[in-house]
Amino acid sequence: MAIAFRPLAGESARIKALVDKLSIGSQEQSRSVEQVTKSLAQIEQVTQRSAAAEESSAAAEELTAQAASLDEVGERLTAMIGGRA
């Protein structure tokens, strides 16, 4: 009877080794997915910062244009009142 169980014990050990390899592979895959997720989050942050910088730049350009326009209006008003300040 013991002889009949020897092949089963060998197969059981082989199956356990395969399951262990699958478990290790699964853990490695999980760590890789975690790293990809972190990288994507960092890319999103950089994208948001870039968009905010572009918006700030556009706002600065608009303010510069408005300041130039106000300066021009001031010059016209000065000219209208005869250059008196």
CORBEL-V68671 format. One record per backbone hydrogen bond with DSSP energy under -0.5 kcal/mol. CO is the residue of the C=O (numbers start at 1). NH is the residue of the N-H. If there is no record, write none. Layout:
CO;NH, CO;NH
This chain:
1;5, 2;6, 3;7, 4;8, 5;9, 6;10, 7;11, 8;12, 9;13, 10;14, 11;15, 12;16, 13;17, 14;18, 15;19, 16;20, 17;21, 18;22, 19;23, 20;24, 21;25, 22;26, 23;27, 24;28, 25;29, 26;30, 27;31, 28;32, 29;33, 30;34, 31;35, 32;36, 33;37, 34;38, 35;39, 36;40, 37;41, 38;42, 39;43, 40;44, 41;45, 42;46, 43;47, 44;48, 45;49, 46;50, 47;51, 48;52, 49;53, 50;54, 51;55, 52;56, 53;57, 54;58, 55;59, 56;60, 57;61, 58;62, 59;63, 60;64, 61;65, 62;66, 63;67, 64;68, 65;69, 66;70, 67;71, 68;72, 69;73, 70;74, 71;75, 72;76, 73;77, 74;78, 75;79, 76;80, 77;81, 78;83, 79;82
